[in-house]
Amino acid sequence: GRPQIISNINACQVVVDCIKTTLGPRGMDKLIHSGNDVTITNDGATVLRLLDVAHPAAAVLVDVAKSQDDEVGDGTTSVAILAGELLSEAKHFINDGISAQVIIKYFRAACERAIKHVDSIAIDISNKSPEEKRSLLVKCAETSLNSKLLSGNKNFFAQMVVDAVMLLDSDLDHEMIGIKKVTGGSSTDSTLVRGVAFKKTFTYAGAEQQPKKFSNPKILLLNLELELKAEKENAEILIKDPKQYQSIIDAEWTILHDKLKKIADMGTNIV
């Protein structure tokens, strides 16, 4: 009924009021205390994720923002505020006795007109030169960084982000871009690695003397282990002479050394 619809709208407005002040370059940070953790952020997606929303209607609004974050990666605060404002305007019509179905009908009509207007003002960059396309991408990246802590170095990081995106294939799988955090230095010490980077090398004897960078390496992929391990099952050896035990150990090492020699002879840099 009408009272339940009004109650749902009010619950959504409470959520919107929580994140409304985080929007824009002058948006304020929120301090969220959850259990033993304290989070300070002005990111709408983070705030909504940390909110313990129990009301079903408000939870739907949170899910809308999460979907926006998953699909686009930005605009979570904006989409939540927009949805909240639409509900706020619809609340007046509900109070006047207008059916919710009628309101939904004209919301859909308004959506179609909005999409047409966006299409009419869209700028086609398909005929632009690569330099012009890159310049537009950098400006878009800088705009999204205006409200972030990195806004002071937005051009530096915008250039880095665009370079990373330009390295992707046509499917633009952003999962192929990894971010490694290294303690120490300043934010401008960040760099883009055009390849594969490991935050820390594997620990083994002599690791300190190994090179930290390989260019155009030969990489060998194996589905077996290059180390000796005790068999836990399906392994049984019967010996009648203690001297035979050493021959078994020697045989294991011989097999391992043969594998390593083959790898070395192939000129492999990375295993």
N, C-alpha and C positions, 0 to 999 in steps of 0.2 A: 504494500500500500504506500500511500504518499508519505506517511511518517517514517517508514523504513528507508525510502529513497533519500529523504532529507537527512536522516541519520548517517547514511553512507557517504553523502556529499560532505557533511561536517567532518567525518573521520578523515576523508581525503584532504580536506583543507588544513587539518592539523599537521599532516605530513608535509604538505607544501609549505606551510609557515616555518617548518623546521629548516628547510633548505633554501628558502627564498632569498635570505640574506647572503648566501654564498655565491650568488650569480654575479658575473661581471668582473671587470678588472679591479673594482673596489669592493669585491665580495669579502666578507669576514670569515675567519676561520671558526670552526666548531671544535670544542673539546668534548670528546665522548669517552666516558668511563664505563668500561665493560669488564666486569670481573676484576682481575688484577692488571688489565691492560688499559692504557690511556692513549688515545689517538687524537692528534690535532690535524685537521684537514679542512679544506674548503672544496674538496671534490665531491660533487653530488652523489656519484656512484658509491663512493666509500661511505659517506654519511648514511645513505639509504641501506647499505649492506649491514652496517653496524646497528641500525635501529631495530629494536625488537618489536615489530609491528604485529599485533594480534588480531586487529579488526580485519575481517575478510575483504571488505571493499578497499581499505587502505593498502592491504597486502597486494591487491591487483595493481594499484598504482605503482607500488615498489617493483612489481614484476615488469611493468611497462618500462620503467627506467632501466632495469637490468637488461631487458631485451635490447634497448637502445645502445647500451654499453657493449653488449656482445656483438651486435650487428655493425655498429658504426665506430664505437670506441670513444665517443664524445657526445656532448649534448644531453646528458642524463638529467642535469638540473633543469635545462630549458624545457625538455619534453614533459617533465613532471609539473613544472609551473604552468605550462600551456594547458595541460590536462586539467589542472586544478582551477585555472581561470575559466575554462569552458564549463566545468561543473558549477562554478560559482554563478556564472550567468544563467545556466540552466535552472539553478535553484529558484530564481525569481519566477520563472515560467511554471515550475512545479507548484509553487505556492499559489499561483493564479489559477490552478486547476487544469493546466494544459497536459495532455497525455504525454508520457515519456516516449512513446513510439513516434509521435509527431515531432518531438524535439530531435530524436535520433535521425529521422528522415531528413530534416533540414541541416543537421550537422553533416550528413553525408553529402548533401548538395553543396554546402559550403566548402567541404573538403575538395570536391571536384573542381570548383571554381578556383580554389587556392592553388591546386596543382597546375591548372591551365595558366594561371598568372605567373607561377614560378617558371614554367616552360617558356613563357613569352619573354621573360627577362634573362633567360639563360644565355651564356656566352659560349659560342662554339669555338673550341680551341683545336679542332682536328686539323685545321689548315695553318696552325701556328708553327713556327720553327722550334726545334728542340730547345734553343736558348730561351725563347719566350715562354714555352711550357714550363721549363724549370723555374723561371722567374715567378710565374703565377703560383706554382706549388710552394715555393719558398715563402711567398706572401701569405698563403693559406696557413702554412705551418706556424709562421710568426704570430698570426692572429690568434691561433689556439693556445699559444704560449703566453699571451698577454696577462692572463689571470693566474699563471703558475709562478712558483718560486724561482723558476729559471728565466723570468721575463727580462732580467737585466742582461742576459746573454742570449736573447731569443734568436738573433741572427745566426750565432754560432751553432746552436742546436738545430735550428730550422734547416740550415745547410746540411747538417749531418743526417737529419731525418730524411730529407729529400734524396740524398745520396744513397741511403739504405733502401728506400723504396724503389729507386731506379734500378737497383741491382736485382730486384725480384723478377720472376717470370711473369708472363701475361696474366696468370691466375691470381697474382697479388696475394699469395699466402703469407700473411703477416707472422705466422708461426715460425717461419724461416728466419726471422729476425730475433736474435737473443740479446738480452741485456745482462752484462756481467758487472757486478759491483765490486770495486776494489777500494779498500780503506786507504786513506791518505791522499794528499794532493788537493787540488781545487777542481771545481766542476769543469773548467776549461781544459783540464788535462785529459778529458774524455776523448776517445778516438774511435773511428770506425774501422773495423777490421774486415777487409774484403776477403773473407774466407771463414775458417772455423777457429774459434778461440776457446780455450779452456781456462777457467779461472785459476786453477792450480794443477800442476802436473802430477802424475802419479808418483808416489814415493817409492824409490828403489835406490840401491847403492849406485852412487855416481850421478844422481839426477842433477846435481848442481852444475856439473860440467857439460850437460847436454845443451844444445842450442835452443833458444827460446822462440825461434821463428824458422819456418820452412817455406820456401817459395817453389811452387810447382813440384811438390814432392811425389814420390811413388808410394802409394798407400796400399797396404795389404790387409784385406778383410778375412778374418778367420772365424770359423765356428767351432774351434777347439781351443783348449787351454795350453799355453806354453810353459807349464810348470808341473812339477811332480807333486801329486797329492795322494794321500792314503786312500785306497779304495774302501768304501764302507759296506759295499754289498757286491755280490756276484764276483768275488775275487778270493781265491784260495790257492796257496802255494804249499806243496809238500816237499820238504827237503830231508835228505837222510844224512847229509854231511854238512856241518857248520860252514865249511869253506864254500859251499854252494850259494850261501846267502850273499856273499860279496859279489859273486858272478851275476846274481840277479840284479843287484844294485847297479853294477857296471853296465848291464844291458839296458836298464832304464835310462841311465845318463847318455849312453850311446845313441839311443833313439831320439832323445831330446836334442843332443848336439847335432845330429843329422838334420833335424828339422831347422835348427837355427842356422846351420851352414847353408841350406838351400835358400833360406830367406835372405841371408847376407849376399849370396851369389847373385840374387835377383836385383840387387841394388836398391832394396826397399828402404825408405826413410822412416816410414811410420807404420806401425802394426796396430 
